[in-house]
Amino acid sequence: MATCPHPIPYQGSKRRLAAQVLAFVPNDVDTLWEPCCGSAAVSLAAAREQRARRFVLGDSLAPLCSLWQRILDEPGALADEYQRLWSAQREAPRAWYDEVREAFNADHDPAKLLFLLARCVKSAVRFNAAGAFNQSPDRRRRGTRPERMREHLLGASALLAGRTEVRAGDYAHALDEATAGDLVYLDPPWQGTSGARDRRYHQQHERERFVADLERLLARGVRVVVSYDGRTGDRRYGEPLPERLGLVRRELFAGRSTQATLHGRSSETVESLYLSPSLVGAG
Ligand SMILES: C[S@@+](CC[C@H](N)C(=O)[O-])C[C@H]1O[C@@H](n2cnc3c(N)ncnc32)[C@H](O)[C@@H]1O
């Protein structure tokens, strides 16, 4: 496959930015930790470019971690199951999507999650208060075709299997074990500043915890790369990380926002990347 395998369609994926992130990752990394991994775009790109000996993928979303484990262990069987789920939507796609979603909420089966992510609006995981996946299907798309999905699953497995560990849970657990020969790539989800007061309060709390965790990690000499705030045109989202961390901030060009283009505004989307100073020479 000419492009890097990327089997899990995922809102917020760093797929398009992975090459720019990788420009700062040296090739002597012992373990690359990606503890908010989602679709693991950066780890996949790093494995392809042989930047690290081992990988640890983590996410607080346990079924997503089960999906990664299945990609590592049985990509062919997973591709078969995806093909069966995808093909069965033919006559009544909405009813079939609802049926798969209900079944996933009962059994948390990784193949069903993969199908739901490939078919749902914006490939965005959404859960209701009871913890059930409740995202709607995208009516305009059928989701990645099975032959293409198989290529991505086998390709990702070939890159990562045998040298990757998957750990479900909070990012902070993984950080305790990272050492000075390692590199931690963090792409946490709390950068937004808008929303209801409760939500802002929660985000502020998560930010303070995150900054304190980063401080501890840096004090142990672990190299870090953090995706955090950004801006589209003049509109900023997220608060920058505090200067006292001593990280170097670079801006990555993330492309043009079609929404802003429609309104005739300056529309380039730029994301901040924060780096341990020792990594900056490499970029
Ligand atoms: C912005 S997405 C990461 C996207 C990823 N870089 C990619 O390329 O797909 C943030 C991820 O962090 C996960 N997450 C949220 N809270 C977390 C926590 N406390 N610990 C670990 N992961 C968390 C979410 O489930 C989500 O998959």
The ligand as an SDF file (V2000), in Angstrom:
LIG
                    3D

 27 29  0  0  0  0  0  0  0  0999 V2000
   -8.1020   13.4830   19.9840 C   0  0  0  0  0  0  0  0  0  0  0  0
   -8.3640   11.7670   20.1820 S   0  0  0  0  0  0  0  0  0  0  0  0
   -6.8260   11.0790   19.6590 C   0  0  0  0  0  0  0  0  0  0  0  0
   -6.7750   10.8610   18.1830 C   0  0  0  0  0  0  0  0  0  0  0  0
   -5.5070   10.1480   17.7460 C   0  0  0  0  0  0  0  0  0  0  0  0
   -4.3260   10.9880   17.8600 N   0  0  0  0  0  0  0  0  0  0  0  0
   -5.6480    9.6160   16.3290 C   0  0  0  0  0  0  0  0  0  0  0  0
   -4.7400    9.8200   15.5030 O   0  0  0  0  0  0  0  0  0  0  0  0
   -6.6770    9.0090   16.0400 O   0  0  0  0  0  0  0  0  0  0  0  0
   -8.3000   11.5940   21.9160 C   0  0  0  0  0  0  0  0  0  0  0  0
   -8.4330   10.1550   22.4110 C   0  0  0  0  0  0  0  0  0  0  0  0
   -8.2140   10.1650   23.8260 O   0  0  0  0  0  0  0  0  0  0  0  0
   -9.0800    9.2080   24.4170 C   0  0  0  0  0  0  0  0  0  0  0  0
   -9.1920    9.5860   25.8540 N   0  0  0  0  0  0  0  0  0  0  0  0
  -10.0650   10.4370   26.4460 C   0  0  0  0  0  0  0  0  0  0  0  0
   -9.7970   10.5650   27.7530 N   0  0  0  0  0  0  0  0  0  0  0  0
   -8.7230    9.7650   28.0130 C   0  0  0  0  0  0  0  0  0  0  0  0
   -7.9800    9.4510   29.1800 C   0  0  0  0  0  0  0  0  0  0  0  0
   -8.2740    9.9910   30.3610 N   0  0  0  0  0  0  0  0  0  0  0  0
   -6.9510    8.5880   29.0760 N   0  0  0  0  0  0  0  0  0  0  0  0
   -6.6470    8.0160   27.8760 C   0  0  0  0  0  0  0  0  0  0  0  0
   -7.3220    8.2790   26.7290 N   0  0  0  0  0  0  0  0  0  0  0  0
   -8.3360    9.1480   26.7960 C   0  0  0  0  0  0  0  0  0  0  0  0
  -10.3510    9.2780   23.6060 C   0  0  0  0  0  0  0  0  0  0  0  0
  -11.0960    8.0810   23.7110 O   0  0  0  0  0  0  0  0  0  0  0  0
   -9.7910    9.5140   22.1900 C   0  0  0  0  0  0  0  0  0  0  0  0
   -9.6350    8.2940   21.5230 O   0  0  0  0  0  0  0  0  0  0  0  0
  1  2  1  0
  2  3  1  0
  2 10  1  0
  3  4  1  0
  4  5  1  0
  5  6  1  0
  5  7  1  0
  7  8  2  0
  7  9  1  0
 10 11  1  0
 11 12  1  0
 11 26  1  0
 12 13  1  0
 13 14  1  0
 13 24  1  0
 14 15  1  0
 14 23  1  0
 15 16  2  0
 16 17  1  0
 17 18  1  0
 17 23  2  0
 18 19  1  0
 18 20  2  0
 20 21  1  0
 21 22  2  0
 22 23  1  0
 24 25  1  0
 24 26  1  0
 26 27  1  0
M  CHG  2   2   1   9  -1
M  END
$$$$
